[in-house]
Amino acid sequence: MVLDIGGPQNPYWGNVVRKISMKIYLKFMYSKVLRETDVIIMNSKEQLNDDNTLIPYKDKIFFVPKGLDFDY
């Protein structure tokens, strides 16, 4: 299973329904998803620093920057 994380999983922004659902997801499911994932794709190393829950899974993380290479 490959997981593409587009940004930190922040439970503190959005409307009340999103905040509650994110807190439930992070508490009960996020760690299980991370354990079961074979590869985690992230945009940058800075993104890893923003999400402390990913530190134990560093060996599964690959960085694939999004954007264009105009020199290519």
Predicted model as a PDB file, atoms N, CA, C, CB and O in Angstrom, pLDDT in the B-factor column:
MODEL        1                                                                  
ATOM      1  N   MET A   1       0.847  -1.168   0.000  1.00 91.00           N  
ATOM      2  CA  MET A   1       0.000   0.000   0.000  1.00 91.00           C  
ATOM      3  C   MET A   1       0.897   1.237   0.000  1.00 91.00           C  
ATOM      4  CB  MET A   1      -0.966  -0.005   1.220  1.00 91.00           C  
ATOM      5  O   MET A   1       1.892   1.293   0.722  1.00 91.00           O  
ATOM      6  N   VAL A   2       0.537   2.209  -0.805  1.00 92.00           N  
ATOM      7  CA  VAL A   2       1.267   3.469  -0.904  1.00 92.00           C  
ATOM      8  C   VAL A   2       0.374   4.585  -0.382  1.00 92.00           C  
ATOM      9  CB  VAL A   2       1.716   3.751  -2.374  1.00 92.00           C  
ATOM     10  O   VAL A   2      -0.790   4.701  -0.767  1.00 92.00           O  
ATOM     11  N   LEU A   3       0.934   5.399   0.497  1.00 88.00           N  
ATOM     12  CA  LEU A   3       0.201   6.527   1.073  1.00 88.00           C  
ATOM     13  C   LEU A   3       0.881   7.818   0.647  1.00 88.00           C  
ATOM     14  CB  LEU A   3       0.131   6.424   2.631  1.00 88.00           C  
ATOM     15  O   LEU A   3       2.072   8.004   0.897  1.00 88.00           O  
ATOM     16  N   ASP A   4       0.141   8.708   0.007  1.00 87.00           N  
ATOM     17  CA  ASP A   4       0.657  10.009  -0.401  1.00 87.00           C  
ATOM     18  C   ASP A   4       0.114  11.051   0.573  1.00 87.00           C  
ATOM     19  CB  ASP A   4       0.258  10.349  -1.885  1.00 87.00           C  
ATOM     20  O   ASP A   4      -1.085  11.329   0.589  1.00 87.00           O  
ATOM     21  N   ILE A   5       0.994  11.618   1.374  1.00 82.00           N  
ATOM     22  CA  ILE A   5       0.592  12.607   2.368  1.00 82.00           C  
ATOM     23  C   ILE A   5       0.844  13.993   1.791  1.00 82.00           C  
ATOM     24  CB  ILE A   5       1.362  12.408   3.714  1.00 82.00           C  
ATOM     25  O   ILE A   5       1.986  14.374   1.533  1.00 82.00           O  
ATOM     26  N   GLY A   6      -0.233  14.738   1.593  1.00 73.00           N  
ATOM     27  CA  GLY A   6      -0.136  16.050   0.955  1.00 73.00           C  
ATOM     28  C   GLY A   6       0.173  17.179   1.923  1.00 73.00           C  
ATOM     29  O   GLY A   6       0.473  18.291   1.488  1.00 73.00           O  
ATOM     30  N   GLY A   7       0.109  16.923   3.215  1.00 67.00           N  
ATOM     31  CA  GLY A   7       0.366  17.958   4.204  1.00 67.00           C  
ATOM     32  C   GLY A   7       0.145  17.413   5.601  1.00 67.00           C  
ATOM     33  O   GLY A   7      -0.340  16.293   5.760  1.00 67.00           O  
ATOM     34  N   PRO A   8       0.489  18.180   6.602  1.00 64.00           N  
ATOM     35  CA  PRO A   8       0.304  17.706   7.975  1.00 64.00           C  
ATOM     36  C   PRO A   8      -1.169  17.468   8.279  1.00 64.00           C  
ATOM     37  CB  PRO A   8       0.887  18.710   8.972  1.00 64.00           C  
ATOM     38  O   PRO A   8      -2.038  18.200   7.805  1.00 64.00           O  
ATOM     39  N   GLN A   9      -1.430  16.465   9.051  1.00 70.00           N  
ATOM     40  CA  GLN A   9      -2.795  16.116   9.436  1.00 70.00           C  
ATOM     41  C   GLN A   9      -3.193  16.983  10.622  1.00 70.00           C  
ATOM     42  CB  GLN A   9      -2.920  14.595   9.783  1.00 70.00           C  
ATOM     43  O   GLN A   9      -3.051  16.574  11.775  1.00 70.00           O  
ATOM     44  N   ASN A  10      -3.690  18.178  10.337  1.00 69.00           N  
ATOM     45  CA  ASN A  10      -3.959  19.177  11.365  1.00 69.00           C  
ATOM     46  C   ASN A  10      -5.424  19.122  11.799  1.00 69.00           C  
ATOM     47  CB  ASN A  10      -3.605  20.583  10.854  1.00 69.00           C  
ATOM     48  O   ASN A  10      -6.314  19.423  11.003  1.00 69.00           O  
ATOM     49  N   PRO A  11      -5.686  18.738  13.065  1.00 69.00           N  
ATOM     50  CA  PRO A  11      -7.071  18.676  13.541  1.00 69.00           C  
ATOM     51  C   PRO A  11      -7.583  19.998  14.093  1.00 69.00           C  
ATOM     52  CB  PRO A  11      -7.193  17.622  14.599  1.00 69.00           C  
ATOM     53  O   PRO A  11      -8.675  20.033  14.659  1.00 69.00           O  
ATOM     54  N   TYR A  12      -6.831  21.092  13.947  1.00 72.00           N  
ATOM     55  CA  TYR A  12      -7.192  22.354  14.581  1.00 72.00           C  
ATOM     56  C   TYR A  12      -7.752  23.398  13.636  1.00 72.00           C  
ATOM     57  CB  TYR A  12      -6.013  22.912  15.259  1.00 72.00           C  
ATOM     58  O   TYR A  12      -8.028  24.517  14.070  1.00 72.00           O  
ATOM     59  N   TRP A  13      -7.935  23.077  12.352  1.00 75.00           N  
ATOM     60  CA  TRP A  13      -8.533  24.055  11.450  1.00 75.00           C  
ATOM     61  C   TRP A  13      -9.733  23.430  10.751  1.00 75.00           C  
ATOM     62  CB  TRP A  13      -7.497  24.562  10.415  1.00 75.00           C  
ATOM     63  O   TRP A  13      -9.848  22.207  10.661  1.00 75.00           O  
ATOM     64  N   GLY A  14     -10.599  24.262  10.271  1.00 80.00           N  
ATOM     65  CA  GLY A  14     -11.805  23.809   9.599  1.00 80.00           C  
ATOM     66  C   GLY A  14     -13.029  23.957  10.495  1.00 80.00           C  
ATOM     67  O   GLY A  14     -12.947  24.489  11.603  1.00 80.00           O  
ATOM     68  N   ASN A  15     -14.157  23.480   9.999  1.00 87.00           N  
ATOM     69  CA  ASN A  15     -15.382  23.583  10.781  1.00 87.00           C  
ATOM     70  C   ASN A  15     -15.413  22.527  11.886  1.00 87.00           C  
ATOM     71  CB  ASN A  15     -16.607  23.438   9.872  1.00 87.00           C  
ATOM     72  O   ASN A  15     -14.513  21.691  11.970  1.00 87.00           O  
ATOM     73  N   VAL A  16     -16.416  22.560  12.709  1.00 89.00           N  
ATOM     74  CA  VAL A  16     -16.507  21.686  13.889  1.00 89.00           C  
ATOM     75  C   VAL A  16     -16.545  20.217  13.482  1.00 89.00           C  
ATOM     76  CB  VAL A  16     -17.755  22.031  14.721  1.00 89.00           C  
ATOM     77  O   VAL A  16     -15.900  19.383  14.118  1.00 89.00           O  
ATOM     78  N   VAL A  17     -17.286  19.895  12.438  1.00 89.00           N  
ATOM     79  CA  VAL A  17     -17.389  18.503  11.993  1.00 89.00           C  
ATOM     80  C   VAL A  17     -16.022  17.984  11.547  1.00 89.00           C  
ATOM     81  CB  VAL A  17     -18.414  18.376  10.843  1.00 89.00           C  
ATOM     82  O   VAL A  17     -15.650  16.860  11.885  1.00 89.00           O  
ATOM     83  N   ARG A  18     -15.270  18.793  10.787  1.00 84.00           N  
ATOM     84  CA  ARG A  18     -13.937  18.379  10.349  1.00 84.00           C  
ATOM     85  C   ARG A  18     -13.013  18.206  11.543  1.00 84.00           C  
ATOM     86  CB  ARG A  18     -13.348  19.401   9.367  1.00 84.00           C  
ATOM     87  O   ARG A  18     -12.276  17.222  11.608  1.00 84.00           O  
ATOM     88  N   LYS A  19     -13.034  19.133  12.487  1.00 86.00           N  
ATOM     89  CA  LYS A  19     -12.161  19.036  13.664  1.00 86.00           C  
ATOM     90  C   LYS A  19     -12.428  17.759  14.445  1.00 86.00           C  
ATOM     91  CB  LYS A  19     -12.353  20.251  14.574  1.00 86.00           C  
ATOM     92  O   LYS A  19     -11.491  17.064  14.838  1.00 86.00           O  
ATOM     93  N   ILE A  20     -13.699  17.445  14.673  1.00 89.00           N  
ATOM     94  CA  ILE A  20     -14.043  16.240  15.431  1.00 89.00           C  
ATOM     95  C   ILE A  20     -13.647  14.982  14.657  1.00 89.00           C  
ATOM     96  CB  ILE A  20     -15.551  16.215  15.749  1.00 89.00           C  
ATOM     97  O   ILE A  20     -13.061  14.062  15.227  1.00 89.00           O  
ATOM     98  N   SER A  21     -13.964  14.943  13.367  1.00 87.00           N  
ATOM     99  CA  SER A  21     -13.632  13.750  12.582  1.00 87.00           C  
ATOM    100  C   SER A  21     -12.119  13.563  12.465  1.00 87.00           C  
ATOM    101  CB  SER A  21     -14.256  13.842  11.184  1.00 87.00           C  
ATOM    102  O   SER A  21     -11.644  12.428  12.496  1.00 87.00           O  
ATOM    103  N   MET A  22     -11.351  14.649  12.332  1.00 83.00           N  
ATOM    104  CA  MET A  22      -9.886  14.531  12.275  1.00 83.00           C  
ATOM    105  C   MET A  22      -9.320  14.017  13.589  1.00 83.00           C  
ATOM    106  CB  MET A  22      -9.252  15.885  11.932  1.00 83.00           C  
ATOM    107  O   MET A  22      -8.406  13.194  13.582  1.00 83.00           O  
ATOM    108  N   LYS A  23      -9.842  14.483  14.716  1.00 86.00           N  
ATOM    109  CA  LYS A  23      -9.351  14.011  16.007  1.00 86.00           C  
ATOM    110  C   LYS A  23      -9.632  12.527  16.177  1.00 86.00           C  
ATOM    111  CB  LYS A  23      -9.989  14.806  17.152  1.00 86.00           C  
ATOM    112  O   LYS A  23      -8.781  11.797  16.684  1.00 86.00           O  
ATOM    113  N   ILE A  24     -10.802  12.067  15.765  1.00 89.00           N  
ATOM    114  CA  ILE A  24     -11.130  10.644  15.847  1.00 89.00           C  
ATOM    115  C   ILE A  24     -10.226   9.838  14.921  1.00 89.00           C  
ATOM    116  CB  ILE A  24     -12.611  10.405  15.491  1.00 89.00           C  
ATOM    117  O   ILE A  24      -9.685   8.805  15.315  1.00 89.00           O  
ATOM    118  N   TYR A  25     -10.064  10.317  13.684  1.00 84.00           N  
ATOM    119  CA  TYR A  25      -9.200   9.636  12.721  1.00 84.00           C  
ATOM    120  C   TYR A  25      -7.765   9.528  13.238  1.00 84.00           C  
ATOM    121  CB  TYR A  25      -9.219  10.373  11.380  1.00 84.00           C  
ATOM    122  O   TYR A  25      -7.163   8.455  13.185  1.00 84.00           O  
ATOM    123  N   LEU A  26      -7.223  10.624  13.731  1.00 83.00           N  
ATOM    124  CA  LEU A  26      -5.836  10.614  14.206  1.00 83.00           C  
ATOM    125  C   LEU A  26      -5.670   9.725  15.429  1.00 83.00           C  
ATOM    126  CB  LEU A  26      -5.377  12.030  14.531  1.00 83.00           C  
ATOM    127  O   LEU A  26      -4.635   9.076  15.580  1.00 83.00           O  
ATOM    128  N   LYS A  27      -6.646   9.685  16.286  1.00 84.00           N  
ATOM    129  CA  LYS A  27      -6.527   8.896  17.505  1.00 84.00           C  
ATOM    130  C   LYS A  27      -6.649   7.394  17.244  1.00 84.00           C  
ATOM    131  CB  LYS A  27      -7.581   9.328  18.499  1.00 84.00           C  
ATOM    132  O   LYS A  27      -5.930   6.600  17.851  1.00 84.00           O  
ATOM    133  N   PHE A  28      -7.549   7.002  16.351  1.00 88.00           N  
ATOM    134  CA  PHE A  28      -7.849   5.585  16.205  1.00 88.00           C  
ATOM    135  C   PHE A  28      -7.369   4.941  14.911  1.00 88.00           C  
ATOM    136  CB  PHE A  28      -9.294   5.395  16.313  1.00 88.00           C  
ATOM    137  O   PHE A  28      -7.158   3.728  14.880  1.00 88.00           O  
ATOM    138  N   MET A  29      -7.191   5.708  13.851  1.00 88.00           N  
ATOM    139  CA  MET A  29      -6.901   5.082  12.566  1.00 88.00           C  
ATOM    140  C   MET A  29      -5.548   5.439  11.955  1.00 88.00           C  
ATOM    141  CB  MET A  29      -7.957   5.442  11.614  1.00 88.00           C  
ATOM    142  O   MET A  29      -4.939   4.605  11.286  1.00 88.00           O  
ATOM    143  N   TYR A  30      -5.074   6.655  12.173  1.00 85.00           N  
ATOM    144  CA  TYR A  30      -3.868   7.137  11.493  1.00 85.00           C  
ATOM    145  C   TYR A  30      -2.668   6.256  11.772  1.00 85.00           C  
ATOM    146  CB  TYR A  30      -3.563   8.558  11.911  1.00 85.00           C  
ATOM    147  O   TYR A  30      -1.931   5.916  10.847  1.00 85.00           O  
ATOM    148  N   SER A  31      -2.450   5.880  13.019  1.00 85.00           N  
ATOM    149  CA  SER A  31      -1.298   5.036  13.341  1.00 85.00           C  
ATOM    150  C   SER A  31      -1.423   3.651  12.702  1.00 85.00           C  
ATOM    151  CB  SER A  31      -1.149   4.900  14.860  1.00 85.00           C  
ATOM    152  O   SER A  31      -0.420   3.079  12.274  1.00 85.00           O  
ATOM    153  N   LYS A  32      -2.634   3.107  12.632  1.00 91.00           N  
ATOM    154  CA  LYS A  32      -2.836   1.811  11.977  1.00 91.00           C  
ATOM    155  C   LYS A  32      -2.552   1.925  10.482  1.00 91.00           C  
ATOM    156  CB  LYS A  32      -4.278   1.297  12.213  1.00 91.00           C  
ATOM    157  O   LYS A  32      -1.913   1.045   9.905  1.00 91.00           O  
ATOM    158  N   VAL A  33      -3.016   2.987   9.859  1.00 90.00           N  
ATOM    159  CA  VAL A  33      -2.754   3.198   8.437  1.00 90.00           C  
ATOM    160  C   VAL A  33      -1.244   3.308   8.195  1.00 90.00           C  
ATOM    161  CB  VAL A  33      -3.483   4.472   7.928  1.00 90.00           C  
ATOM    162  O   VAL A  33      -0.724   2.707   7.254  1.00 90.00           O  
ATOM    163  N   LEU A  34      -0.543   4.064   9.031  1.00 89.00           N  
ATOM    164  CA  LEU A  34       0.905   4.223   8.866  1.00 89.00           C  
ATOM    165  C   LEU A  34       1.641   2.907   9.065  1.00 89.00           C  
ATOM    166  CB  LEU A  34       1.438   5.264   9.844  1.00 89.00           C  
ATOM    167  O   LEU A  34       2.590   2.620   8.335  1.00 89.00           O  
ATOM    168  N   ARG A  35       1.229   2.104  10.032  1.00 91.00           N  
ATOM    169  CA  ARG A  35       1.870   0.801  10.266  1.00 91.00           C  
ATOM    170  C   ARG A  35       1.677  -0.137   9.076  1.00 91.00           C  
ATOM    171  CB  ARG A  35       1.308   0.151  11.540  1.00 91.00           C  
ATOM    172  O   ARG A  35       2.602  -0.860   8.706  1.00 91.00           O  
ATOM    173  N   GLU A  36       0.493  -0.134   8.477  1.00 93.00           N  
ATOM    174  CA  GLU A  36       0.175  -1.046   7.385  1.00 93.00           C  
ATOM    175  C   GLU A  36       0.717  -0.593   6.034  1.00 93.00           C  
ATOM    176  CB  GLU A  36      -1.307  -1.214   7.292  1.00 93.00           C  
ATOM    177  O   GLU A  36       0.799  -1.391   5.101  1.00 93.00           O  
ATOM    178  N   THR A  37       1.083   0.667   5.922  1.00 93.00           N  
ATOM    179  CA  THR A  37       1.566   1.222   4.661  1.00 93.00           C  
ATOM    180  C   THR A  37       2.971   0.729   4.360  1.00 93.00           C  
ATOM    181  CB  THR A  37       1.541   2.751   4.701  1.00 93.00           C  
ATOM    182  O   THR A  37       3.823   0.667   5.246  1.00 93.00           O  
ATOM    183  N   ASP A  38       3.205   0.377   3.091  1.00 95.00           N  
ATOM    184  CA  ASP A  38       4.539  -0.062   2.671  1.00 95.00           C  
ATOM    185  C   ASP A  38       5.440   1.116   2.309  1.00 95.00           C  
ATOM    186  CB  ASP A  38       4.429  -1.009   1.483  1.00 95.00           C  
ATOM    187  O   ASP A  38       6.636   1.100   2.598  1.00 95.00           O  
ATOM    188  N   VAL A  39       4.865   2.133   1.678  1.00 95.00           N  
ATOM    189  CA  VAL A  39       5.613   3.306   1.217  1.00 95.00           C  
ATOM    190  C   VAL A  39       4.793   4.553   1.525  1.00 95.00           C  
ATOM    191  CB  VAL A  39       5.937   3.212  -0.314  1.00 95.00           C  
ATOM    192  O   VAL A  39       3.582   4.586   1.306  1.00 95.00           O  
ATOM    193  N   ILE A  40       5.475   5.578   2.037  1.00 93.00           N  
ATOM    194  CA  ILE A  40       4.844   6.872   2.286  1.00 93.00           C  
ATOM    195  C   ILE A  40       5.529   7.896   1.389  1.00 93.00           C  
ATOM    196  CB  ILE A  40       4.941   7.284   3.804  1.00 93.00           C  
ATOM    197  O   ILE A  40       6.751   8.045   1.420  1.00 93.00           O  
ATOM    198  N   ILE A  41       4.730   8.599   0.590  1.00 92.00           N  
ATOM    199  CA  ILE A  41       5.268   9.615  -0.311  1.00 92.00           C  
ATOM    200  C   ILE A  41       4.945  10.987   0.272  1.00 92.00           C  
ATOM    201  CB  ILE A  41       4.683   9.463  -1.760  1.00 92.00           C  
ATOM    202  O   ILE A  41       3.811  11.266   0.660  1.00 92.00           O  
ATOM    203  N   MET A  42       5.966  11.831   0.323  1.00 89.00           N  
ATOM    204  CA  MET A  42       5.797  13.198   0.825  1.00 89.00           C  
ATOM    205  C   MET A  42       6.443  14.166  -0.153  1.00 89.00           C  
ATOM    206  CB  MET A  42       6.416  13.358   2.248  1.00 89.00           C  
ATOM    207  O   MET A  42       7.286  13.782  -0.963  1.00 89.00           O  
ATOM    208  N   ASN A  43       6.030  15.441  -0.066  1.00 85.00           N  
ATOM    209  CA  ASN A  43       6.553  16.459  -0.978  1.00 85.00           C  
ATOM    210  C   ASN A  43       7.946  16.931  -0.602  1.00 85.00           C  
ATOM    211  CB  ASN A  43       5.623  17.637  -1.017  1.00 85.00           C  
ATOM    212  O   ASN A  43       8.765  17.185  -1.485  1.00 85.00           O  
ATOM    213  N   SER A  44       8.235  17.055   0.691  1.00 82.00           N  
ATOM    214  CA  SER A  44       9.519  17.628   1.099  1.00 82.00           C  
ATOM    215  C   SER A  44       9.903  17.171   2.503  1.00 82.00           C  
ATOM    216  CB  SER A  44       9.462  19.160   1.041  1.00 82.00           C  
ATOM    217  O   SER A  44       9.068  16.672   3.258  1.00 82.00           O  
ATOM    218  N   LYS A  45      11.166  17.347   2.836  1.00 83.00           N  
ATOM    219  CA  LYS A  45      11.650  17.015   4.176  1.00 83.00           C  
ATOM    220  C   LYS A  45      11.073  17.967   5.218  1.00 83.00           C  
ATOM    221  CB  LYS A  45      13.183  17.056   4.217  1.00 83.00           C  
ATOM    222  O   LYS A  45      10.890  17.589   6.375  1.00 83.00           O  
ATOM    223  N   GLU A  46      10.789  19.200   4.810  1.00 81.00           N  
ATOM    224  CA  GLU A  46      10.176  20.153   5.733  1.00 81.00           C  
ATOM    225  C   GLU A  46       8.799  19.670   6.170  1.00 81.00           C  
ATOM    226  CB  GLU A  46      10.071  21.539   5.084  1.00 81.00           C  
ATOM    227  O   GLU A  46       8.390  19.881   7.312  1.00 81.00           O  
ATOM    228  N   GLN A  47       8.101  19.034   5.269  1.00 80.00           N  
ATOM    229  CA  GLN A  47       6.785  18.481   5.582  1.00 80.00           C  
ATOM    230  C   GLN A  47       6.896  17.401   6.657  1.00 80.00           C  
ATOM    231  CB  GLN A  47       6.127  17.906   4.314  1.00 80.00           C  
ATOM    232  O   GLN A  47       6.009  17.276   7.502  1.00 80.00           O  
ATOM    233  N   LEU A  48       7.963  16.631   6.631  1.00 80.00           N  
ATOM    234  CA  LEU A  48       8.195  15.614   7.655  1.00 80.00           C  
ATOM    235  C   LEU A  48       8.392  16.263   9.014  1.00 80.00           C  
ATOM    236  CB  LEU A  48       9.413  14.751   7.298  1.00 80.00           C  
ATOM    237  O   LEU A  48       7.917  15.736  10.020  1.00 80.00           O  
ATOM    238  N   ASN A  49       9.073  17.381   9.064  1.00 78.00           N  
ATOM    239  CA  ASN A  49       9.300  18.082  10.331  1.00 78.00           C  
ATOM    240  C   ASN A  49       8.002  18.629  10.925  1.00 78.00           C  
ATOM    241  CB  ASN A  49      10.292  19.221  10.127  1.00 78.00           C  
ATOM    242  O   ASN A  49       7.915  18.831  12.136  1.00 78.00           O  
ATOM    243  N   ASP A  50       6.988  18.872  10.079  1.00 76.00           N  
ATOM    244  CA  ASP A  50       5.711  19.404  10.548  1.00 76.00           C  
ATOM    245  C   ASP A  50       4.800  18.336  11.154  1.00 76.00           C  
ATOM    246  CB  ASP A  50       4.998  20.082   9.410  1.00 76.00           C  
ATOM    247  O   ASP A  50       3.834  18.669  11.840  1.00 76.00           O  
ATOM    248  N   ASP A  51       5.095  17.065  10.912  1.00 77.00           N  
ATOM    249  CA  ASP A  51       4.222  15.981  11.368  1.00 77.00           C  
ATOM    250  C   ASP A  51       5.035  14.994  12.197  1.00 77.00           C  
ATOM    251  CB  ASP A  51       3.548  15.262  10.165  1.00 77.00           C  
ATOM    252  O   ASP A  51       5.622  14.062  11.647  1.00 77.00           O  
ATOM    253  N   ASN A  52       5.074  15.189  13.511  1.00 75.00           N  
ATOM    254  CA  ASN A  52       5.882  14.355  14.406  1.00 75.00           C  
ATOM    255  C   ASN A  52       5.440  12.894  14.428  1.00 75.00           C  
ATOM    256  CB  ASN A  52       5.830  14.912  15.805  1.00 75.00           C  
ATOM    257  O   ASN A  52       6.228  12.022  14.793  1.00 75.00           O  
ATOM    258  N   THR A  53       4.202  12.613  14.045  1.00 79.00           N  
ATOM    259  CA  THR A  53       3.726  11.235  14.070  1.00 79.00           C  
ATOM    260  C   THR A  53       4.405  10.372  13.020  1.00 79.00           C  
ATOM    261  CB  THR A  53       2.233  11.201  13.866  1.00 79.00           C  
ATOM    262  O   THR A  53       4.319   9.145  13.086  1.00 79.00           O  
ATOM    263  N   LEU A  54       5.080  10.986  12.052  1.00 84.00           N  
ATOM    264  CA  LEU A  54       5.725  10.227  10.979  1.00 84.00           C  
ATOM    265  C   LEU A  54       7.162   9.827  11.286  1.00 84.00           C  
ATOM    266  CB  LEU A  54       5.701  11.026   9.719  1.00 84.00           C  
ATOM    267  O   LEU A  54       7.737   9.010  10.566  1.00 84.00           O  
ATOM    268  N   ILE A  55       7.746  10.374  12.323  1.00 84.00           N  
ATOM    269  CA  ILE A  55       9.154  10.110  12.648  1.00 84.00           C  
ATOM    270  C   ILE A  55       9.457   8.609  12.767  1.00 84.00           C  
ATOM    271  CB  ILE A  55       9.523  10.813  13.952  1.00 84.00           C  
ATOM    272  O   ILE A  55      10.477   8.169  12.237  1.00 84.00           O  
ATOM    273  N   PRO A  56       8.622   7.805  13.435  1.00 89.00           N  
ATOM    274  CA  PRO A  56       8.928   6.366  13.530  1.00 89.00           C  
ATOM    275  C   PRO A  56       8.890   5.631  12.185  1.00 89.00           C  
ATOM    276  CB  PRO A  56       7.954   5.709  14.473  1.00 89.00           C  
ATOM    277  O   PRO A  56       9.353   4.494  12.095  1.00 89.00           O  
ATOM    278  N   TYR A  57       8.357   6.250  11.165  1.00 90.00           N  
ATOM    279  CA  TYR A  57       8.203   5.588   9.864  1.00 90.00           C  
ATOM    280  C   TYR A  57       9.149   6.152   8.814  1.00 90.00           C  
ATOM    281  CB  TYR A  57       6.773   5.718   9.379  1.00 90.00           C  
ATOM    282  O   TYR A  57       8.885   6.036   7.617  1.00 90.00           O  
ATOM    283  N   LYS A  58      10.248   6.762   9.250  1.00 89.00           N  
ATOM    284  CA  LYS A  58      11.192   7.405   8.323  1.00 89.00           C  
ATOM    285  C   LYS A  58      11.714   6.448   7.258  1.00 89.00           C  
ATOM    286  CB  LYS A  58      12.363   7.983   9.094  1.00 89.00           C  
ATOM    287  O   LYS A  58      11.975   6.862   6.128  1.00 89.00           O  
ATOM    288  N   ASP A  59      11.867   5.173   7.607  1.00 93.00           N  
ATOM    289  CA  ASP A  59      12.417   4.208   6.648  1.00 93.00           C  
ATOM    290  C   ASP A  59      11.453   3.907   5.502  1.00 93.00           C  
ATOM    291  CB  ASP A  59      12.775   2.916   7.362  1.00 93.00           C  
ATOM    292  O   ASP A  59      11.871   3.350   4.487  1.00 93.00           O  
ATOM    293  N   LYS A  60      10.186   4.258   5.638  1.00 94.00           N  
ATOM    294  CA  LYS A  60       9.190   4.037   4.592  1.00 94.00           C  
ATOM    295  C   LYS A  60       8.967   5.272   3.715  1.00 94.00           C  
ATOM    296  CB  LYS A  60       7.878   3.618   5.218  1.00 94.00           C  
ATOM    297  O   LYS A  60       8.256   5.198   2.714  1.00 94.00           O  
ATOM    298  N   ILE A  61       9.568   6.402   4.083  1.00 93.00           N  
ATOM    299  CA  ILE A  61       9.247   7.673   3.444  1.00 93.00           C  
ATOM    300  C   ILE A  61      10.167   7.951   2.252  1.00 93.00           C  
ATOM    301  CB  ILE A  61       9.346   8.812   4.459  1.00 93.00           C  
ATOM    302  O   ILE A  61      11.388   7.817   2.338  1.00 93.00           O  
ATOM    303  N   PHE A  62       9.541   8.341   1.144  1.00 93.00           N  
ATOM    304  CA  PHE A  62      10.253   8.779  -0.043  1.00 93.00           C  
ATOM    305  C   PHE A  62       9.746  10.176  -0.389  1.00 93.00           C  
ATOM    306  CB  PHE A  62      10.052   7.779  -1.240  1.00 93.00           C  
ATOM    307  O   PHE A  62       8.551  10.455  -0.289  1.00 93.00           O  
ATOM    308  N   PHE A  63      10.659  11.045  -0.792  1.00 90.00           N  
ATOM    309  CA  PHE A  63      10.310  12.429  -1.104  1.00 90.00           C  
ATOM    310  C   PHE A  63      10.197  12.597  -2.620  1.00 90.00           C  
ATOM    311  CB  PHE A  63      11.365  13.412  -0.519  1.00 90.00           C  
ATOM    312  O   PHE A  63      11.153  12.360  -3.358  1.00 90.00           O  
ATOM    313  N   VAL A  64       9.025  13.005  -3.063  1.00 87.00           N  
ATOM    314  CA  VAL A  64       8.772  13.260  -4.477  1.00 87.00           C  
ATOM    315  C   VAL A  64       8.221  14.675  -4.574  1.00 87.00           C  
ATOM    316  CB  VAL A  64       7.774  12.200  -5.100  1.00 87.00           C  
ATOM    317  O   VAL A  64       7.032  14.894  -4.344  1.00 87.00           O  
ATOM    318  N   PRO A  65       9.077  15.640  -4.913  1.00 81.00           N  
ATOM    319  CA  PRO A  65       8.602  17.029  -4.986  1.00 81.00           C  
ATOM    320  C   PRO A  65       7.597  17.204  -6.118  1.00 81.00           C  
ATOM    321  CB  PRO A  65       9.784  17.994  -5.182  1.00 81.00           C  
ATOM    322  O   PRO A  65       7.732  16.624  -7.195  1.00 81.00           O  
ATOM    323  N   LYS A  66       6.597  18.012  -5.844  1.00 76.00           N  
ATOM    324  CA  LYS A  66       5.602  18.313  -6.869  1.00 76.00           C  
ATOM    325  C   LYS A  66       5.967  19.636  -7.517  1.00 76.00           C  
ATOM    326  CB  LYS A  66       4.163  18.362  -6.271  1.00 76.00           C  
ATOM    327  O   LYS A  66       6.394  20.573  -6.844  1.00 76.00           O  
ATOM    328  N   GLY A  67       5.799  19.702  -8.789  1.00 77.00           N  
ATOM    329  CA  GLY A  67       6.123  20.925  -9.505  1.00 77.00           C  
ATOM    330  C   GLY A  67       6.716  20.621 -10.864  1.00 77.00           C  
ATOM    331  O   GLY A  67       6.711  19.478 -11.320  1.00 77.00           O  
ATOM    332  N   LEU A  68       7.222  21.648 -11.497  1.00 74.00           N  
ATOM    333  CA  LEU A  68       7.792  21.535 -12.829  1.00 74.00           C  
ATOM    334  C   LEU A  68       9.271  21.856 -12.814  1.00 74.00           C  
ATOM    335  CB  LEU A  68       7.067  22.450 -13.799  1.00 74.00           C  
ATOM    336  O   LEU A  68       9.718  22.729 -12.071  1.00 74.00           O  
ATOM    337  N   ASP A  69      10.021  21.156 -13.629  1.00 71.00           N  
ATOM    338  CA  ASP A  69      11.428  21.461 -13.835  1.00 71.00           C  
ATOM    339  C   ASP A  69      11.538  22.138 -15.204  1.00 71.00           C  
ATOM    340  CB  ASP A  69      12.331  20.160 -13.747  1.00 71.00           C  
ATOM    341  O   ASP A  69      11.555  21.470 -16.237  1.00 71.00           O  
ATOM    342  N   PHE A  70      11.610  23.464 -15.196  1.00 77.00           N  
ATOM    343  CA  PHE A  70      11.614  24.200 -16.461  1.00 77.00           C  
ATOM    344  C   PHE A  70      12.880  23.981 -17.263  1.00 77.00           C  
ATOM    345  CB  PHE A  70      11.435  25.668 -16.204  1.00 77.00           C  
ATOM    346  O   PHE A  70      12.893  24.239 -18.466  1.00 77.00           O  
ATOM    347  N   ASP A  71      13.953  23.510 -16.626  1.00 80.00           N  
ATOM    348  CA  ASP A  71      15.200  23.239 -17.343  1.00 80.00           C  
ATOM    349  C   ASP A  71      15.145  21.901 -18.063  1.00 80.00           C  
ATOM    350  CB  ASP A  71      16.382  23.263 -16.380  1.00 80.00           C  
ATOM    351  O   ASP A  71      15.970  21.644 -18.940  1.00 80.00           O  
ATOM    352  N   TYR A  72      14.198  21.051 -17.717  1.00 71.00           N  
ATOM    353  CA  TYR A  72      14.092  19.728 -18.315  1.00 71.00           C  
ATOM    354  C   TYR A  72      13.540  19.821 -19.674  1.00 71.00           C  
ATOM    355  CB  TYR A  72      13.249  18.817 -17.488  1.00 71.00           C  
ATOM    356  O   TYR A  72      13.374  18.802 -20.345  1.00 71.00           O  
TER     357      TYR A  72                                                      
ENDMDL                                                                          
END                                                                             
